[in-house]
Amino acid sequence: MTEAPKADRLTVCGVALETLRCGSGPPIVALHGMQTIDPAARFLALLARQATVIAPSHPGFGDSPRPDSCETIYDLVHLYLALLDSLPHEKVTLLGFSFGGWLAAEIAAASCHRIERLILVAPFGVKLSGPETPDITDVFNTHPDEVRRRAWHDPARFAPDYNAMDDAALIRRAREWDALCRYGWHPYMFNPRLKHWLRRIAVPTQVLWGASDRIVTPDYGRGYAALIPGARFTLIDAAGHHPEIEQPDVFADHVFGFIG
């Protein structure tokens, strides 16, 4: 039986990052998406059966402070490059979800020297269509019911119920939404330069996508994967933007099949 994740803190460049740690085995550094990772998530327990999972909360998310030095994606990328250098592992598998997938792609494009493998789950980060065609649903300016519909294969079963949350949980969500807006408002959830530099990623890469994702569609995912040399693109059925939540067992099988 896997032990519950332990809350910890990693101090990197003077920033104290709230961090979940669990499991034992080859290290996986997991970068969360638009919200922090739920310690009770089944996919986390599945990964911890065969790996050491290290999951920091980005500055401004969870209980991680956001200092003035963390204003942009550029700042987060350099913070996480420093974090990888600070770990006692020569190399790690870098796993990124959604917004965190964008971060993971930027990190790997900048430097792969501490990365053994890269796994991107429905990442943001690039512009593939024309200037008038949105690639990524604007979660800030789209009705919440529509965002919910686009994000989940089965929203009635998996979408969070904000009405059932206590005040502390709602405040945490609002703080995370504010941080996400700060990092990804303009240009909306992409870096105009990243599309060109993804070719620098020189480690085995797997791109996982929910077949029902309408926040960023599978076609966007195929185009994203095609920009990374040798990347493997895999669809997960009966899952939306969060395949790790809707199909945790299938997701974990793909992760460990790739890690080997």
C-alpha positions in Angstrom: 0.0 0.0 0.0 1.4 3.4 -1.0 1.9 6.0 1.7 -0.1 9.2 1.4 1.8 12.2 -0.1 3.8 14.2 2.3 3.6 18.0 2.3 7.0 19.5 2.1 8.8 22.7 1.0 11.6 23.2 -1.5 13.3 26.5 -1.3 14.8 27.4 -4.7 16.4 30.8 -5.4 14.8 32.1 -2.2 11.3 30.9 -3.2 9.7 28.4 -0.8 7.6 26.1 -3.0 4.9 24.0 -1.4 5.7 20.4 -2.6 4.0 17.0 -2.5 6.3 14.0 -2.3 5.3 10.4 -2.5 6.5 6.9 -3.6 9.9 5.4 -4.3 11.7 4.6 -7.4 12.8 6.6 -10.5 12.1 10.3 -9.9 9.2 12.1 -11.6 8.9 15.9 -11.3 5.2 16.7 -11.9 4.2 20.3 -12.9 0.5 20.9 -12.3 -1.9 22.6 -14.6 -4.4 25.4 -13.9 -4.9 24.1 -10.4 -2.6 22.3 -8.0 -2.6 18.5 -7.8 -5.0 17.0 -5.3 -3.0 14.8 -2.8 -5.9 12.3 -2.9 -5.9 11.9 -6.7 -5.8 8.3 -7.8 -3.2 8.9 -10.6 -0.8 10.3 -8.0 -1.1 7.1 -5.9 -0.6 5.0 -9.0 2.5 6.8 -10.0 3.9 6.5 -6.5 3.7 2.7 -6.7 6.7 2.7 -9.0 8.3 6.2 -8.8 9.3 9.0 -6.5 6.9 11.8 -7.4 7.9 15.4 -6.6 5.1 17.9 -7.3 5.8 21.5 -6.5 3.1 24.2 -6.5 4.0 27.1 -8.8 4.5 30.5 -7.2 1.1 32.0 -6.5 -0.6 28.6 -6.4 -1.5 26.6 -3.4 0.6 27.7 -0.4 3.6 28.8 -2.5 4.2 32.6 -2.2 4.7 34.6 -5.4 7.5 37.0 -5.0 7.9 40.0 -7.3 10.6 38.1 -9.1 8.0 35.7 -10.5 5.9 37.6 -13.1 6.2 35.7 -16.3 6.6 32.2 -17.8 10.3 33.2 -18.3 10.7 33.5 -14.5 9.0 30.2 -13.8 11.2 28.4 -16.4 14.4 29.6 -14.7 13.0 28.8 -11.3 12.4 25.2 -12.3 15.7 24.9 -14.1 17.2 25.8 -10.7 14.9 23.3 -9.0 16.1 20.5 -11.2 19.7 21.4 -10.5 19.0 21.3 -6.8 17.5 17.8 -6.6 19.7 14.9 -5.6 18.9 13.0 -8.8 21.2 13.1 -11.8 18.2 13.0 -14.2 14.4 13.0 -13.8 11.3 12.3 -15.9 9.6 15.7 -16.3 5.8 15.5 -16.4 3.7 18.5 -17.1 -0.1 19.0 -17.3 -1.9 21.7 -19.3 -0.3 25.0 -18.2 2.4 22.9 -16.5 2.9 21.1 -19.8 3.7 24.5 -21.3 6.3 25.0 -18.6 7.8 21.6 -19.0 8.2 22.1 -22.8 9.8 25.5 -22.2 12.2 23.9 -19.6 13.2 21.1 -22.0 13.7 23.5 -24.9 16.0 25.6 -22.8 18.0 22.7 -21.3 17.7 18.9 -21.2 20.8 18.2 -19.1 18.7 17.1 -16.0 15.9 15.5 -18.0 15.8 11.9 -19.0 12.3 11.8 -20.4 9.6 14.3 -21.1 5.8 13.7 -20.8 3.4 16.4 -21.8 -0.3 16.1 -21.0 -2.5 18.4 -23.1 0.1 21.2 -22.9 -0.5 24.9 -23.8 2.3 27.0 -25.1 2.3 27.4 -28.9 0.2 29.1 -31.6 -0.6 26.7 -34.5 -3.4 28.4 -36.4 -3.9 31.8 -37.9 -4.1 35.0 -35.8 -7.9 35.1 -35.9 -8.4 31.4 -34.9 -8.1 30.5 -31.2 -6.2 27.3 -30.4 -6.9 27.3 -26.7 -10.2 28.0 -25.0 -10.1 31.4 -23.2 -11.0 30.1 -19.7 -11.1 33.7 -18.4 -13.7 35.0 -20.8 -15.8 31.9 -21.6 -18.8 31.1 -19.5 -17.9 28.7 -16.7 -20.5 26.2 -17.9 -19.0 26.1 -21.3 -15.5 25.7 -19.9 -16.8 22.8 -17.8 -18.3 21.2 -20.8 -15.1 21.5 -22.9 -12.8 20.4 -20.1 -14.4 17.0 -19.2 -15.6 13.9 -21.0 -18.0 13.3 -18.1 -18.4 16.6 -16.2 -21.2 15.3 -14.1 -18.8 12.8 -12.6 -15.5 14.5 -12.5 -15.9 18.3 -12.7 -15.3 20.1 -9.3 -18.4 21.2 -7.5 -17.6 24.8 -6.3 -20.8 25.0 -4.4 -19.6 22.1 -2.2 -16.2 23.7 -1.4 -15.6 25.5 1.9 -14.3 29.1 2.0 -10.7 28.1 2.3 -10.8 25.9 -0.8 -12.6 28.7 -2.8 -10.0 31.3 -1.7 -7.2 28.9 -2.8 -8.9 28.5 -6.2 -9.3 32.2 -6.6 -5.7 32.8 -5.7 -4.6 30.2 -8.3 -6.9 31.7 -10.9 -5.2 35.1 -10.3 -1.7 33.6 -10.7 -2.7 31.7 -13.9 -4.0 35.0 -15.3 -0.8 36.8 -14.4 1.4 34.2 -16.2 -0.8 33.5 -19.2 -3.0 36.5 -20.0 -1.1 38.1 -22.8 -0.4 36.6 -25.2 -3.0 34.1 -24.1 -1.4 30.9 -22.9 1.4 30.7 -25.5 4.9 32.0 -26.2 5.4 33.1 -29.8 9.0 31.9 -29.7 8.4 28.4 -28.3 7.1 26.9 -31.6 10.5 27.5 -33.2 12.5 26.2 -30.2 10.7 23.0 -29.5 13.1 21.4 -32.0 15.8 21.7 -29.3 14.2 19.1 -27.1 16.6 16.2 -27.3 15.1 13.6 -25.0 12.4 11.0 -25.6 9.0 12.7 -25.4 5.5 11.4 -25.0 2.5 13.7 -25.6 -0.8 12.4 -24.1 -4.2 13.8 -24.9 -7.8 13.2 -23.9 -9.8 12.3 -27.0 -12.7 14.5 -25.7 -10.6 17.5 -24.9 -12.1 20.7 -26.2 -10.0 23.1 -24.2 -7.2 22.2 -26.6 -8.2 19.7 -29.2 -6.4 16.5 -30.2 -5.6 18.1 -33.6 -3.7 20.8 -31.7 -1.9 18.1 -29.8 -0.9 16.3 -33.0 0.5 19.5 -34.3 2.3 20.2 -31.0 3.9 16.7 -31.0 5.1 17.1 -34.6 7.2 20.1 -33.5 9.2 17.9 -31.1 11.8 15.6 -32.7 10.7 12.0 -32.3 7.8 12.7 -30.0 5.1 10.1 -29.5 1.5 11.2 -29.6 -1.1 9.1 -27.8 -4.9 9.6 -27.4 -6.7 8.5 -24.2 -10.3 7.6 -24.8 -13.2 8.7 -22.6 -11.1 11.6 -21.2 -11.1 15.4 -21.7 -8.5 17.9 -20.7 -7.6 15.9 -17.6 -7.0 12.3 -18.6 -5.0 11.7 -15.4 -8.3 12.3 -13.5 -10.8 10.7 -15.8 -8.7 7.7 -16.8 -6.0 7.4 -14.1 -5.2 3.7 -14.6 -4.8 4.1 -18.4 -2.8 7.3 -17.8 -0.4 5.6 -15.4 0.0 2.6 -17.8 1.1 5.0 -20.5 3.5 6.8 -18.2 5.2 3.6 -17.1 5.1 2.0 -20.5 7.0 5.0 -21.7 9.4 5.2 -18.8 10.1 1.5 -19.1 
